[in-house]
Amino acid sequence: MRIATIFRWLIRLDANLPARQISKTAQMIPAQCRAARALIDMTQAELAGAAVVLTSIIADCEDGASTPRTADLEAIRKALERAGVELIEGGVRSRRVK
């Protein structure tokens, strides 16, 4: 079973649905980070490499063990956006053309 199935309730795949994009200063919740990675089939190590942060920062963020520094959180957000994920209020959705 793909992890994306587990987070299906959190992910809005239909790009035509109206959804408010979360502000750049808002905190990314752990489930959003996990769901975003699942949506694009990206490992924690791959996200860490794309964001140029330690893998442990991604793991701690997703576990809710700690909140990354603002700069690290912004780097993670930008890496996910470059990979085709849009963080929206209450979830994530794909920006990839179908």
Secondary structure, 3 states (H helix, E strand, C coil): CCHHHHCCCCECCCCCCCCCECCCCCCCCHHHHHHHHHHCCCCHHHHHHHHCCCHHHHHHHHHCCCCCCHHHHHHHHHHHHHCCEEEECCEEEECCCC
